[in-house]
Amino acid sequence: MNIYEKIRAIPFVKRVLLGQKKYMEIADRKNKYIFPHEEIVFLQASGNYTCIHTNDNKSYCFSYPLKKVSNDLPQDTFLRIHRSYLVNKNYIKAFSKDSVLLTTEQSIPVSRTQKKCLRSIKEDLQMGVMIA
């Protein structure tokens, strides 16, 4: 590895030189998976496992907690609406009192503590998002 490759490997330099990553990398024992942010609909936690649900109706489960996985995602695109769910705001179709309806017709619950945060997000997402 030459000096230029070593410099590019530093996380801060990667962000400055290459811009913010538009994908998430995650590996299991056998494979390395790359998920572009725009293809991730939502993430669901189940104990120390996280399932990534994509826009092609597939889900991939990994033995990483949601908190660790969420560190690799941009906070301006992915919203923590529940202790067990992280949602891509570009896939939100409608809001209701206790849940969020996604463009994939899946309903995701909203926790009591996140309802206040969702109110402000609703105002930001008014462009084409129906509020039930």
C-alpha positions as CSV (number, residue, x, y, z in Angstrom):
1,M,0.0,0.0,0.0
2,N,1.5,3.3,-1.0
3,I,1.3,6.5,1.0
4,Y,-1.6,7.9,-1.0
5,E,-3.7,4.8,-0.3
6,K,-2.8,5.0,3.4
7,I,-4.0,8.6,3.5
8,R,-7.2,7.8,1.7
9,A,-7.9,5.1,4.3
10,I,-8.2,7.6,7.1
11,P,-12.0,8.1,7.7
12,F,-11.8,12.0,7.8
13,V,-9.8,12.1,4.6
14,K,-12.2,9.8,2.9
15,R,-15.1,12.1,3.7
16,V,-13.2,15.2,2.6
17,L,-11.7,13.7,-0.6
18,L,-14.5,11.4,-1.6
19,G,-17.5,13.1,-0.1
20,Q,-20.0,11.4,2.1
21,K,-20.5,7.7,1.2
22,K,-23.8,7.0,-0.6
23,Y,-23.8,3.3,0.5
24,M,-23.4,1.1,3.5
25,E,-21.0,-1.8,3.7
26,I,-21.7,-4.7,6.0
27,A,-20.1,-8.1,6.1
28,D,-20.9,-11.5,7.5
29,R,-18.6,-14.5,7.8
30,K,-18.7,-15.3,4.1
31,N,-19.7,-12.2,2.1
32,K,-19.4,-8.5,2.0
33,Y,-22.7,-6.6,1.1
34,I,-23.0,-3.1,-0.3
35,F,-26.3,-1.3,0.1
36,P,-26.8,2.0,-1.6
37,H,-28.7,4.4,0.8
38,E,-31.4,5.0,-1.8
39,E,-32.2,1.3,-1.9
40,I,-32.7,0.9,1.9
41,V,-36.3,1.3,2.9
42,F,-36.0,0.6,6.6
43,L,-33.9,-1.3,9.2
44,Q,-35.4,-3.4,11.9
45,A,-33.7,-4.5,15.1
46,S,-34.3,-7.8,16.8
47,G,-32.0,-8.2,19.8
48,N,-28.4,-8.1,18.5
49,Y,-29.5,-8.6,14.9
50,T,-30.5,-6.0,12.3
51,C,-32.6,-6.7,9.3
52,I,-32.1,-4.4,6.3
53,H,-35.2,-4.1,4.1
54,T,-34.6,-3.0,0.6
55,N,-36.9,-1.5,-2.1
56,D,-36.9,-4.8,-4.0
57,N,-38.8,-6.4,-1.1
58,K,-35.8,-8.4,0.1
59,S,-34.4,-8.4,3.7
60,Y,-30.9,-9.2,4.9
61,C,-30.2,-10.0,8.5
62,F,-26.9,-9.5,10.2
63,S,-25.6,-10.1,13.7
64,Y,-24.9,-6.4,14.4
65,P,-27.1,-4.2,16.7
66,L,-29.1,-1.4,15.1
67,K,-27.1,1.2,16.9
68,K,-23.8,0.1,15.3
69,V,-25.4,-0.2,11.9
70,S,-27.0,3.2,12.2
71,N,-23.6,4.9,12.6
72,D,-22.9,4.3,8.9
73,L,-26.1,6.0,7.8
74,P,-26.7,9.7,7.2
75,Q,-28.9,11.2,9.9
76,D,-30.6,13.6,7.5
77,T,-32.0,10.6,5.5
78,F,-32.7,7.9,8.1
79,L,-35.0,8.6,11.0
80,R,-35.2,6.7,14.2
81,I,-39.0,6.4,14.7
82,H,-38.9,3.6,17.2
83,R,-36.4,1.8,19.4
84,S,-36.4,-1.1,16.8
85,Y,-36.8,0.8,13.6
86,L,-34.8,3.2,11.4
87,V,-36.7,4.5,8.3
88,N,-35.5,6.1,5.1
89,K,-37.6,9.3,4.9
90,N,-37.6,9.2,1.1
91,Y,-39.9,6.1,1.4
92,I,-42.5,7.6,3.8
93,K,-45.9,7.8,2.1
94,A,-48.1,8.8,5.0
95,F,-48.2,9.4,8.7
96,S,-50.9,8.3,11.1
97,K,-51.2,8.7,14.9
98,D,-49.2,5.6,15.8
99,S,-47.4,4.6,12.6
100,V,-45.7,5.5,9.4
101,L,-46.9,4.1,6.1
102,L,-44.1,3.4,3.6
103,T,-44.3,3.4,-0.2
104,T,-43.8,-0.4,0.0
105,E,-47.2,-0.4,1.8
106,Q,-45.6,-1.5,5.0
107,S,-46.7,0.1,8.3
108,I,-44.0,0.9,10.9
109,P,-44.9,1.8,14.5
110,V,-43.9,5.1,16.0
111,S,-42.9,5.1,19.6
112,R,-44.4,7.6,22.1
113,T,-41.1,9.3,22.6
114,Q,-40.5,9.9,18.8
115,K,-44.0,11.3,18.1
116,K,-42.8,14.8,19.1
117,C,-39.8,14.5,16.7
118,L,-42.1,13.3,13.9
119,R,-44.3,16.4,14.1
120,S,-41.4,18.6,13.1
121,I,-40.3,16.1,10.4
122,K,-43.9,16.1,9.0
123,E,-43.5,19.8,8.3
124,D,-40.2,19.2,6.5
125,L,-41.7,16.4,4.4
126,Q,-44.9,18.1,3.4
127,M,-43.8,17.8,-0.3
128,G,-46.1,15.1,-1.5
129,V,-46.4,13.2,1.8
130,M,-50.0,12.6,2.9
131,I,-50.8,13.0,6.6
132,A,-53.5,10.6,7.7
